[in-house]
Amino acid sequence: MSVVHRLRAGWLVDHLSFINQCGYEICDSLANPGGVTLRPSVTSSEYHATSAVPATSSRDGPGLGVAVGETEGKTAKTRYVFREEFFDISKPHIAAAPEQQLLQGDPEVSLTEIKASSSAEEPREGTKSGGEDSVAGARKQKRKRKCVFNQGELDALEYHTKIRKIIWEGTLHLVQEGLKSGFLHHATTELSCGKNVAPGHVDCGLAELCEMAKQFPAVNDSYYPAVHVLDDENSSPEQDLLSCVTENNSNCAKIVVLMGQKYLVPPKSSFLLSDISRLQPLLNYKKKYNVIVIDPPWENKSVKRSNRYSHLSSWQIKQIPVAALAAPDCLIVTWVTNRQKHLRFVKDELYPHWSVKTLAEWHWVKITRSGEFVLPLDSFHKKPYEVLILGRVQGSIKEAQRKSEDLLPIPEHKLIVSIPCGLHSHKPPLAAVLAEFVKPDVECLELFARNLQPGWTSWGNEVGVPIHDGLIAAKD
């Protein structure tokens, strides 16, 4: 299970352990005798049934994954695990002042104090050493001149002051439990002097392939089946994988090849590789989902500057055919940035447009392995938390009927506290924390997925686990 501790405030989640217990095993006929290693573009997550056996890992070689040879009876298997270095967040990205640290600070802070802290924060964050001093000085002067808050910033500060105590106290209780159990470790001199892993951005090439697919000759939907089921061969035509939903119905992971690159497909999973302009194959799949998790590429200044991935406008997000994908009483979970503009859009426009009733706001809180916030809680530009908006599709099952099915109501405020992955935009697993609010063995879908998930259907233009040959040999 990904949940290490469950308290009234929420859950302390072990993302790495969950990935490594998800069943990435290649059966004998698909095993690569030379050994393979995972690249970090995509990881598995959010699986309902996971093994209780801890996965092994290694620090040998440059890869992120380790292939481990296993034998069960006469069937040889090769198992893949994610490299633990990418969850080795040993110190905050920006350290808070001692009086503001989680185990020492005061959860009650006024809006005036937060404004003052925010104004003083920028020179500390912009400080550089060596030849960059002059550049840092210019940046400090520019930031010091910014003393007036615009309306968006004031709205963000007001929202932060409302939820600050909930996040502070809930995280503190979960961190204390993690320290008691040994899952988290008190910071030491050795840890505090260490550096966080900086894996950088790694492209798996699938987004480019989806873009190329737009140049393929147009075909009639009836030409392709709604489902392409993976067989024991390790190669599939690229057109098939881009034109219909692909399923792996076996209990082992399988390998497919796209543009000469091998990809791991987890057991009991399905996916559609496409961008938002080609969603029709997912509708042709004709499945209705009880849980839909959505992680839209929200438009913001950071995304525009980095040009790391494309973003969608609010109008484009509203066009997602949720009504055609959602089963009656479907639970909708949407990841939202901390911009109040986006939060208001989801609750006031997007969910009503989809006939979804907003039920709760939860928060994902990011901590180090010693239990500190990865960023100061009152940091002005970035916060150590992200928001999830939960709602249910309306006009289907009545509340009385839902209660008779022993489903708990969605609580208003919950925290998901975890050590984040060092790779960009990887979210913690949600299946274990959502399980008590939905019936067992339900159909689950992730939209804008950056990973493949055992037991789930995933759609996006970067789904799949790419692997490289020969970087690490399989262990005996």
ZAPA-843626 format. One record per residue (C-alpha): residue in one letter; x, y, z. Coordinates in steps of 0.2 Angstrom, whole numbers, plus 5000, padded with zeros to 4 digits. Example, Ala and Ser with C-alpha at 12.3 -4.5 7.8 and 13.67 -1.06 7.14 Angstrom:
! residues 2
A506249785039/S506849955036/
END
This chain:
! residues 476
M500050005000/S500650184997/V499850245013/V501150245027/H500050325040/R498250385040/L497650515053/R496150625054/A497150765044/G497550645030/W498850525023/L500650515023/V501050425007/D502650335001/H502650364982/L504250264978/S503750104987/F502050114978/I502950124961/N504049974965/Q502649864971/C501549884956/G502049734947/Y503249784933/E503849604929/I504249534912/C503849354910/D505049234902/S504649254884/L504749444885/A506249464897/N507749554889/P509249444892/G510449594892/G509549684905/V508649854904/T508350004914/L506950124916/R507150304910/P506250434921/S504950504909/V503550404916/T503250294932/S501850184937/S500650234950/E498850224958/Y498650034958/H497249964969/A498149804974/T499949804978/S501149684985/A501749695003/V503549644998/P504749784998/A505549814981/T507449814980/S508449944972/S510249984967/R511450134965/D512450054952/G512650124935/P511850284927/G510050214925/L508550244935/G507950074935/V508549904940/A508149734932/V508049594945/G508049414939/E506749304949/T506149124947/E504449064952/G504348874949/K504848864931/T504349034925/A505849164925/K505349344927/T506249504926/R505749644938/Y505949824937/V506049954951/F506250144951/R507850224957/E507650284975/E508850434971/F507350524963/F506450524979/D507950574989/I507450744993/S508550775008/K508450965011/P507251105006/H507351184989/I507351344999/A507551345018/A506351425030/A506951535044/P507251435060/E505651515068/Q504651465053/Q505151285052/L503751155054/L504351075071/Q504651255078/G503451375071/D501751445075/P500251395064/E499451555068/V500151695057/S499251855051/L499051915033/T500152065038/E501551945044/I501451845028/K501551995017/A503152055027/S503951885025/S503551875007/S504352045004/A505951995013/E506051825005/E506551874987/P508251944991/R508651775001/E508051674986/G509051774973/T510651774982/K512051694971/S513951674974/G515451704963/G515351794946/E513451804948/D513451924962/S513052074950/V511651984942/A510951934959/G511152114965/A510152184950/R508752054953/K508652104971/Q508452284967/K507152244955/R506252134967/K506352264981/R505552394971/K503952274970/C503052324986/V501252334979/F500252174978/N499152164963/Q497352094965/G497851914960/E499251914973/L498051984986/D496751844982/A498151714984/L498751785001/E496951785007/Y496651605002/H498351555010/T497851625026/K496251525026/I497051355024/R498751395032/K498351325049/I497551165042/I499151125032/W500351175046/E499451065059/G498950925048/T500750905041/L501550915058/H500450775065/L500850665050/V502650705050/Q502750665068/E502050495065/G503250465051/L504750515062/K504150395075/S503950245063/G505650275055/F504850315038/L505550495040/H507250535048/H507750685058/A508950795048/T510750775052/T512350865048/E512750745034/L510950755027/S510850945028/C512550965019/G511950845005/K511250904988/N509550854981/V509550754965/A509350864950/P508850744936/G508350874924/H507050854911/V507050694901/D506050684885/C505250514880/G504850574863/L503050524864/A502350704862/E503350724846/L502650554840/C500850614843/E501250774834/M501950674819/A500350564819/K499350714814/Q500250704797/F499650524795/P498350494781/A496550514788/V495750344790/N493950294794/D493650254812/S492850094807/Y494450034799/Y495250014816/P494549914831/A494150004846/V495449904856/H497149834852/V497649694864/L499449664867/D500049484863/D501649394867/E502549484853/N503549634858/S503149744843/S501549834838/P501249944823/E501350124828/Q499750164818/D498850044829/L499450114845/L499050294840/S497250244833/C496450144846/V496550104865/T497949974869/E497649844882/N498849734892/N497649604900/S498949494907/N499649484924/C501449534918/A502149694911/K502449694892/I503549784880/V503049884865/V504149964852/L503850144846/M505050224834/G506450104839/Q506150144858/K505550004870/Y504150044882/L503549954897/V501649924898/P501049884916/P499949734919/K498049754918/S498149924911/S497550014895/F498050174887/L497750294872/L499250384866/S498650554858/D498450734861/I496850824864/S496450844846/R496250654844/L495150594858/Q493950494848/P494750324850/L494450344869/L492650374866/N492550224854/Y493250124868/K491450144876/K491950124894/K491150224908/Y492250274922/N491850284941/V493450384945/I494250514933/V495850604938/I496250754928/D497950844928/P497750984915/P499251074908/W498751244915/E499251404907/N500551504918/K502051614916/S503251474921/V502651354908/K502751494895/R504551534900/S505151364901/N504251304885/R504351124893/Y502651074888/S501151144879/H499751224889/L497851234886/S496651374888/S495151364900/W494051354884/Q495051204878/I494951114895/K493051144895/Q492851044879/I493550884887/P492050764885/V491850714903/A490050674901/A490350544888/L491650464899/A490950474916/A489850334924/P488350384935/D488950464951/C490750474944/L492050544956/I493050684947/V494750744954/T495650884946/W497350944950/V497451134951/T498851254952/N498851384966/R498251524955/Q496551584962/K496051614944/H496151424940/L495351374957/R493851484953/F493751424935/V493651244941/K492251274954/D491251404946/E491351364927/L492151194923/Y491251084935/P489551164932/H489851144913/W490150954916/S488750944928/V489950904943/K489550964960/T491051024970/L491250924986/A492950964993/E494751044992/W496150934997/H498050984997/W499550884992/V500950945004/K502750914998/I504050875011/T505850815013/R506350645020/S506750735036/G504950805037/E505250985032/F504251085019/V505151085002/L504851265002/P504351385016/L502551375019/D502351565017/S503451575002/F502651714991/H502951644973/K502851454976/K502051354989/P502551184996/Y500751124992/E499551094977/V497651084976/L496450944972/I494650984968/L493450844971/G491750824964/R490350704959/V489350694943/Q487550744947/G485850684941/S486250504944/I486350404960/K485450494975/E486350524991/A485250405001/Q485650264989/R487550304990/K487450295009/S486650125008/E488150064998/D489250105013/L490250245004/L490950375015/P490550555011/I492050655004/P492750765018/E493050945015/H494850955020/K496150815018/L498050825016/I499150705006/V500850725012/S502350645003/I504150664997/P503950724979/C504850644964/G506250744958/L505550734940/H504450874934/S502550854937/H502450684944/K500950674956/P500750554971/P499750394969/L497850424973/A497050254972/A497350204991/V496750374997/L495150364986/A494750184989/E493650215004/F492550344994/V492250224979/K491650044977/P492949914975/D493549864957/V492850014949/E493450084932/C494750224933/L495350344921/E496750474921/L496750614908/F498350714903/A499250564911/R501150574912/N501250384917/L500450214914/Q499550144929/P499149964933/G497249944934/W496950104925/T496550184908/S497750324904/W497650454891/G498950584886/N500350614874/E501750554886/V501050394893/G502250244893/V503850184902/P505350194891/I506750084894/H508550074887/D509549914883/G511149874891/L511350014904/I511149894919/A511249704918/A509949594927/K510349534944/D510449354947/
END
